[in-house]
Amino acid sequence: MDLPLVQIEETEFQVEVLEAPPIVVQVLESEIEISEAEAEVSVAVVNPPPISIEIQEETTQVVEASSEEVIIVEPSSVGMQGPPGEPADLIITDHLAGEALGGHRGVIVGSDNKLYYADQSNPAHFNRVLGITTGAAAQDNPASVRVGGKMTEPSWNWDLDKFIYLGTNGLLTQTPPAAGFLLEMGWPINSTTILVDIKLPVLLA
């Protein structure tokens, strides 16, 4: 039986397929069916420049060929997709506290890459709010900040009909401010749990 030849890229260089499993060897837009049931594909370069070829089935594997020979392992099959995993916990822990911080307070990232209380009355804090602290942190210690997702605090007593906004000194409030900037931090799921979902700030007149 004649051995199939596969043209590489857009040149006249060809490779000779010596052994092949039942897969498709594809080089750019040209395909050739291989029918031999072997564990791997052995390709000898007929006109030897450095070349590359692709094996494509469910997945693609690119193999660089030497000037003499290349061995191409058969690509593994793709199994059934498993169930979706749990959503990522949207908490950031790679900043230090620039001052002593209390828990469940809005914070900004300062120019020193440290965290400080966010304040909606301070124009310098516009568009710099990172999220809400999950607990207290001493100055220059790592702080944990939730930037999205659920947050619970037993002492809260939120009105379920109102959004939650950034107030002064990092405090959260359900009273929209009249000056400074308006920043929605999320909304209550129940009286003690909020969904942190920080919106774009709005500058107030």
Protein Blocks (a to p, Z undefined) as FASTA:
>chain_A
ZZddddehjbfbdcddfbdcdddddehjbccddfbdcfbdcdddfblcdddddddffbcc
dddddfkbccdddddddddddddddddddddfkbccfbdcdehiacdddfkopacdddfk
lmklgopafbdcfbdcdehiacdddfedjdddfkbccdfkbccdddeehiacfbdcfehj
addfbdcfblmbccdddddddddZZ
